[in-house]
Amino acid sequence: MNKNKKFNTAITLESGAKLLDLSTPIVMGILNLTNDSFFDGGKHNSENNALKQTEKLLEEGATIIDIGAYSSRPNARHISADEEWQRLENNLKNINNEFPSAILSIDTFRSVIARRAIEAGGDLINDISAGELDDKMFDIIAQLKVPYIIMHMKGTPQNMQDNPQYDCIEDEVKIYFEKKVNQLNEKGVIDIIIDPGFGFGKTLEHNYQLLNRLEHLHALKLPLLAGVSRKSMIYKPLGTDAEHALNGTSVIHTMCLDKGVSILRAHDVREAIECVKLTNFAKTNL
C-alpha cells in the first residue's frame, strides 16, 4: 500500500492505485483508544476490541479510520506523549497488518507521535490544535509529506470551554485558517483539510452560528471536515445525552453535507453513509 498519499487541490485523495473523489463526500470512522472519551471511552481500547471496531467501521463504509489515543473532550485528563504512544503503538500496527488497504488517520497534536505513527503505518495526521500545541508539527508534516487535517480550537481541551468569546466567529475562524494554510504552504504542505472545530472553544450558540455560515470557509478552496457526531451541540438542545443523540447527529450531518462538507467524522458510520447517499440522491434529482 502506498503510504505517501496526496490531497490534490480539494477533490481527490490517492491511496495506492485507488483514487477517492471528494466531490462525493466520504465518512471517517472514529476509533477511540482512550478510556475517557465523551461517548465511547473505554469500549475499544483493548487490542482485540480495537480490531473488531475497525472491522465494523470499514464494513459499514468508512473510507478513513481516525485513531485517537488522547482524549480531547472538555476537561479531559492530560496525558504524556509516552502514555499516548503506549496506547497507540500496538493497536496501530495490528490494524495496519489486519486491514492493510485501510486509510488510517492519526488524531494527535504531538509531532513526535505523528512521526512515529506514520512510520508505523499511519497515512495522515489529524491535529486538533493546527500546530498550536507543538511548534514542530508543521515542519514534521512537511518532512513526512502526508495529508494534514487542521482544526480550529481556542485554548486546550482542559480550558477551551472556559467562557469562549468571538466578535464574529465565521470571520475569526476563516482568518485563522488563512494564516495556518499560508504557513503550511510556505513549508511546501499543500495536502490540507480544514475542520472548523465544533465544540472546541465554542458555546452552543457559537456552534450553530458557525454551522449556519459554514459555506464561508469554501473561500479557502480546501476540503471541509465536520466533526459533530453525538456532541453536546446536538444533545443539549434536545434535552438528552450523547447515548441518545444518533438521530440528531444525522440531522446535523445532513445540514453539513448541504453546506458542502467533504468528510463526516462519525461514530456511527452506517447512518452517516445513509446521510451521504440520500443527500447525493436528492441533488441528482433536482
C-alpha positions in Angstrom: 0.0 0.0 0.0 1.3 3.4 -0.9 1.8 5.4 2.3 2.5 8.7 0.6 -1.0 9.9 -0.1 -1.8 13.2 -1.7 -4.6 15.7 -1.4 -4.9 17.2 -4.9 -6.5 20.7 -4.5 -9.9 20.0 -3.0 -11.2 16.9 -4.7 -9.1 13.8 -4.6 -7.2 11.5 -2.2 -4.8 9.0 -3.6 -4.5 5.6 -1.9 -2.1 3.5 -3.9 -3.7 2.9 -7.2 -7.2 3.9 -5.9 -8.4 7.5 -6.4 -11.0 8.7 -3.9 -13.0 11.6 -5.3 -14.1 14.0 -2.6 -16.7 15.6 -4.9 -18.7 12.8 -3.4 -18.5 13.1 0.4 -16.9 10.3 2.4 -17.1 9.2 6.1 -14.3 9.0 8.6 -14.9 6.4 11.3 -13.9 7.2 14.8 -11.8 4.7 16.8 -11.1 5.9 20.3 -8.3 4.1 22.2 -9.0 6.2 25.3 -10.8 5.4 28.5 -12.5 8.8 29.0 -13.8 10.0 25.6 -17.2 11.6 25.9 -19.2 8.9 24.2 -17.4 5.5 23.8 -14.4 5.9 26.1 -13.1 2.5 27.3 -15.1 0.4 24.8 -12.4 -0.1 22.2 -9.1 0.5 23.9 -8.1 -3.2 24.1 -6.3 -4.6 21.1 -9.0 -7.1 20.3 -11.8 -4.6 20.7 -9.9 -2.1 18.6 -9.6 -4.6 15.7 -13.3 -5.5 16.0 -14.4 -1.9 15.9 -12.2 -1.1 13.0 -13.7 -4.0 11.1 -17.2 -2.8 11.9 -16.4 0.8 10.7 -14.9 -0.5 7.5 -17.8 -2.9 6.8 -20.3 -0.1 7.3 -18.5 2.0 4.7 -15.8 4.2 6.4 -13.2 5.4 3.9 -10.8 6.6 6.7 -10.3 5.3 10.2 -9.4 8.1 12.7 -7.4 6.6 15.6 -7.1 8.7 18.7 -5.2 7.8 21.9 -5.6 11.2 23.6 -9.0 12.3 24.9 -9.8 15.8 23.8 -13.2 16.1 25.4 -13.6 19.3 27.6 -11.6 19.0 30.9 -10.1 15.6 29.8 -7.1 14.4 31.7 -3.8 15.5 30.1 -1.5 12.5 29.4 2.1 12.3 28.4 3.4 11.5 25.0 4.7 8.2 26.3 1.2 7.2 27.5 -0.3 8.3 24.3 2.1 6.2 22.3 1.7 3.3 24.6 -2.0 3.3 23.8 -1.4 3.7 20.1 1.6 1.7 19.1 0.4 -1.9 19.1 -3.1 -1.0 18.1 -1.8 0.9 15.0 0.5 -2.0 14.0 -2.3 -4.5 14.5 -4.8 -2.6 12.5 -2.4 -1.9 9.7 -1.5 -5.6 9.5 -5.1 -6.8 9.6 -6.5 -4.1 7.2 -3.6 -3.1 5.0 -5.7 -1.3 2.5 -7.5 0.9 5.1 -6.6 4.6 5.2 -5.5 5.4 8.8 -5.7 8.9 10.2 -3.8 9.6 13.5 -5.6 12.0 15.8 -2.7 13.7 17.6 -1.3 17.2 18.3 2.2 16.0 19.0 4.9 15.9 16.3 6.7 13.0 18.0 3.6 10.9 17.9 2.9 12.0 14.3 6.3 10.9 13.1 6.2 7.5 15.0 2.6 6.8 13.8 3.3 7.5 10.1 6.5 5.3 10.3 4.3 2.6 11.9 1.8 2.6 9.1 -0.4 5.7 9.5 -1.5 7.7 6.4 -2.5 11.2 7.6 -2.4 13.4 10.6 -5.5 14.9 12.3 -4.3 17.8 14.6 -6.9 19.4 16.8 -4.5 22.3 17.5 -3.3 23.0 14.0 0.2 23.2 15.3 -0.6 25.5 18.2 0.3 22.9 20.9 3.5 21.7 19.2 5.6 24.2 17.2 7.5 21.4 15.5 4.3 19.9 13.9 4.3 21.9 10.7 7.9 21.0 10.0 7.3 17.3 10.7 4.2 17.3 8.4 6.4 18.9 5.7 9.0 16.2 6.1 6.5 13.3 6.2 4.6 14.6 3.2 1.3 13.3 4.3 -2.2 14.9 4.2 -2.8 17.1 7.3 -6.1 18.0 9.0 -6.1 21.2 10.9 -8.8 22.2 13.3 -9.8 25.4 14.9 -9.7 25.4 18.7 -9.4 28.1 21.3 -7.1 27.1 24.2 -6.6 23.5 25.1 -9.0 20.6 25.9 -8.5 21.4 29.5 -9.7 25.1 29.3 -11.3 25.6 25.9 -14.8 25.9 27.3 -13.9 28.5 29.9 -16.1 31.3 28.6 -15.0 31.4 24.9 -15.9 34.7 23.1 -15.9 35.8 19.5 -16.9 39.1 17.8 -17.7 37.3 14.5 -17.0 33.6 14.7 -17.1 32.8 11.0 -14.6 35.6 10.2 -12.3 34.7 13.1 -12.2 31.0 12.0 -11.7 31.9 8.4 -8.8 34.3 9.2 -7.3 31.6 11.5 -7.3 29.1 8.7 -5.9 31.5 6.1 -2.9 32.1 8.4 -2.4 28.5 9.0 -2.7 27.5 5.4 -0.2 30.2 4.3 2.3 29.0 6.9 1.9 25.4 5.7 2.1 26.3 2.0 5.4 28.2 2.7 6.8 24.9 4.0 5.6 23.0 1.0 2.5 21.5 2.6 -0.5 21.6 0.2 -2.5 18.5 1.1 -4.6 20.2 3.8 -8.1 19.6 5.1 -9.8 22.1 7.4 -12.1 21.3 10.4 -14.0 24.2 11.9 -13.8 22.5 15.3 -17.4 22.2 16.5 -17.4 22.0 20.3 -13.8 23.1 20.7 -13.7 26.5 22.4 -17.3 27.4 21.4 -20.6 27.8 23.1 -23.8 26.1 21.9 -24.7 29.4 20.1 -21.2 29.7 18.5 -21.5 26.2 17.1 -24.8 26.9 15.3 -23.6 30.3 14.1 -20.6 28.6 12.6 -22.8 25.8 11.1 -25.1 28.3 9.5 -22.2 30.1 7.9 -20.1 27.1 7.1 -20.0 27.9 3.3 -17.8 30.9 4.1 -14.9 28.5 4.5 -15.1 27.4 0.9 -13.2 30.6 0.0 -10.1 28.6 1.2 -10.7 26.1 -1.6 -9.8 23.2 0.6 -11.9 20.1 1.7 -14.0 20.6 4.8 -14.3 18.0 7.6 -17.2 18.2 10.1 -16.9 16.5 13.5 -20.3 16.8 15.1 -21.0 13.2 16.0 -23.1 12.9 19.2 -21.7 16.1 20.6 -23.3 18.4 23.2 -24.3 20.8 20.4 -26.8 18.1 19.4 -28.0 16.6 22.6 -28.3 19.7 24.7 -31.0 21.4 22.6 -32.8 18.0 22.6 -32.6 17.7 26.4 -30.9 14.3 26.1 -27.3 12.9 26.2 -24.7 11.5 23.8 -26.1 8.0 24.0 -29.4 9.2 22.6 -28.0 11.7 20.0 -27.8 9.5 16.9 -30.9 10.8 15.2 -29.9 14.4 15.9 -26.4 13.6 14.6 -27.9 12.5 11.3 -29.9 15.8 11.1 -26.7 17.9 11.6 -24.7 15.7 9.2 -27.3 16.4 6.5 -27.0 20.1 7.2 -23.2 19.9 6.9 -23.5 18.0 3.6 -25.8 20.6 2.3 -23.1 23.2 3.2 -20.6 21.4 1.1 -18.7 19.3 3.7 -16.5 16.6 2.1 -15.8 14.4 5.1 -18.1 13.4 8.0 -16.2 12.3 11.1 -18.6 9.9 12.8 -19.0 7.3 15.5 -21.9 5.7 13.6 -20.7 5.1 10.1 -23.7 3.3 8.6 -26.0 6.2 9.5 -23.6 8.8 8.2 -23.2 6.9 4.9 -27.0 7.0 4.6 -27.0 10.7 5.0 -24.4 11.0 2.2 -26.4 8.6 -0.1 -29.7 10.4 0.4 -28.2 13.9 0.1 -26.5 12.9 -3.2 -29.7 11.2 -4.5 -31.6 14.4 -3.7 -29.1 16.5 -5.6 -29.2 14.3 -8.6 -32.9 14.7 -8.8 -33.3 18.4 -8.6 
